[in-house]
């Protein structure tokens, strides 16, 4: 995704934990606030 004019590109950490004991996938997003970029995820 290219940043639009006047918008800075942010850096995100991504962690993936594989757990064969769970039955369904889970996605957890931790952030200090909901930004447009995070909302798009």
C-alpha positions as CSV (number, residue, x, y, z in Angstrom):
1,X,0.0,0.0,0.0
2,X,1.5,3.3,-1.0
3,X,1.1,6.2,1.4
4,X,-1.0,9.0,-0.1
5,X,0.4,12.5,-0.4
6,X,1.0,14.0,3.1
7,X,0.6,10.6,4.8
8,X,3.6,8.9,6.4
9,X,4.0,5.2,6.3
10,X,4.0,3.5,9.7
11,X,5.8,0.4,10.8
12,X,4.0,-2.5,12.5
13,X,5.3,-5.5,14.3
14,X,3.7,-8.8,13.2
15,X,3.8,-11.8,15.4
16,X,2.6,-15.3,14.4
17,X,2.2,-18.1,16.9
18,X,1.3,-21.6,15.8
19,X,-0.7,-23.6,18.3
20,X,-1.8,-27.1,17.1
21,X,-4.0,-27.4,20.2
22,X,-6.6,-24.8,19.0
23,X,-9.6,-25.6,16.9
24,X,-9.9,-22.4,14.9
25,X,-7.6,-19.5,13.9
26,X,-7.6,-16.3,16.1
27,X,-6.4,-12.9,15.1
28,X,-5.5,-10.4,17.8
29,X,-4.6,-6.8,17.1
30,X,-3.1,-4.7,19.8
31,X,-2.8,-1.0,19.3
32,X,-2.9,2.2,21.4
33,X,-5.8,3.5,19.2
34,X,-7.8,2.5,16.2
35,X,-6.3,4.2,13.2
36,X,-7.5,4.1,9.6
37,X,-4.7,1.7,8.7
38,X,-5.5,-0.7,11.5
39,X,-9.2,-0.5,10.7
40,X,-8.4,-1.7,7.1
41,X,-6.8,-4.8,8.4
